[in-house]
Amino acid sequence: MAQNLTNIARDRSVAVVLINQMTTAYQNGEPYLVAALGENWSHAATNRVLLSWEDGYRCASLQKSPNRPFGTVRYNVTQAGIR
């Protein structure tokens, strides 16, 4: 499926957004975050953006990219779109 989506993105010059929900797993009684669809699916994306809440603000963190610097920005969802 990931290869088909990559081909569509390339052939049609469009962005494809993949979603992989995070869940909590436990090892030795300690919680940690894991990708719900597994590590293989998480490696299928070229760029990875983690959406989260921090101190009451929506945040988007670029965590993986071949050509962009990593970083975090705050954003709002408004009637006019994402700002």
Backbone torsions as a table, in degrees:
resi	resn	phi	psi	omega
1	MET	NA	-43.1	-179.2
2	ALA	-61.1	-41.4	179.9
3	GLN	-65.6	-39.7	177.1
4	ASN	-62.1	-42.9	178.7
5	LEU	-65.4	-37.9	176.8
6	THR	-62.6	-42.6	178.8
7	ASN	-64.1	-43.0	178.4
8	ILE	-61.3	-45.4	-180.0
9	ALA	-59.5	-45.5	-179.3
10	ARG	-67.6	-49.2	-174.4
11	ASP	-67.0	-32.1	-175.3
12	ARG	-109.3	3.3	-179.9
13	SER	52.3	50.8	178.1
14	VAL	-127.0	158.8	174.3
15	ALA	-87.1	142.6	174.8
16	VAL	-116.7	127.0	-179.3
17	VAL	-103.8	121.9	176.3
18	LEU	-104.9	141.7	178.7
19	ILE	-119.9	130.6	177.2
20	ASN	-132.6	100.4	-178.9
21	GLN	-59.5	144.0	175.5
22	MET	-94.6	147.6	177.4
23	THR	-139.0	168.8	-178.5
24	THR	-100.1	132.3	172.7
25	ALA	-118.7	163.3	-178.9
26	TYR	-126.6	137.8	174.2
27	GLN	-135.0	123.5	-176.8
28	ASN	54.5	36.3	178.3
29	GLY	78.9	0.8	-179.4
30	GLU	-103.2	130.3	179.4
31	PRO	-80.4	148.7	172.5
32	TYR	-153.8	156.1	-178.2
33	LEU	-84.1	139.6	175.8
34	VAL	-137.2	154.6	176.4
35	ALA	-73.0	126.0	-175.7
36	ALA	-62.4	-32.8	-179.6
37	LEU	-92.8	6.9	174.7
38	GLY	97.0	164.3	-178.0
39	GLU	-67.1	-36.8	-179.1
40	ASN	-58.8	-44.2	179.8
41	TRP	-65.6	-38.0	-179.0
42	SER	-65.6	-25.0	179.5
43	HIS	-84.9	-8.5	-177.9
44	ALA	-71.2	-24.9	-176.6
45	ALA	-82.2	143.8	175.5
46	THR	-78.9	-41.5	178.2
47	ASN	-118.8	142.0	179.1
48	ARG	-125.4	125.5	177.2
49	VAL	-120.5	125.3	178.0
50	LEU	-99.8	121.6	177.0
51	LEU	-96.6	133.1	-176.6
52	SER	-152.2	173.9	172.6
53	TRP	-111.6	132.0	176.2
54	GLU	-136.1	117.9	179.5
55	ASP	52.9	38.8	178.0
56	GLY	83.6	4.2	179.5
57	TYR	-112.2	143.9	171.7
58	ARG	-76.1	134.3	-179.6
59	CYS	-130.0	145.4	173.9
60	ALA	-122.3	122.6	-178.5
61	SER	-116.5	121.2	174.5
62	LEU	-78.0	116.6	-175.6
63	GLN	-111.8	-14.3	179.9
64	LYS	-152.0	126.9	177.1
65	SER	-164.3	137.8	177.9
66	PRO	-77.7	-16.3	-174.1
67	ASN	-143.1	14.8	178.1
68	ARG	-127.9	145.9	178.3
69	PRO	-72.7	145.8	176.7
70	PHE	-68.9	148.9	179.1
71	GLY	176.6	172.7	-179.1
72	THR	-130.6	137.6	175.9
73	VAL	-131.1	150.7	172.5
74	ARG	-87.3	149.7	176.9
75	TYR	-146.2	161.7	177.1
76	ASN	-125.1	148.6	172.4
77	VAL	-105.1	117.5	-177.0
78	THR	-123.1	176.8	175.7
79	GLN	-63.2	-26.3	179.8
80	ALA	-85.8	-5.6	179.5
81	GLY	123.3	-159.5	-179.6
82	ILE	-89.6	127.9	-177.3
83	ARG	-125.9	NA	NA
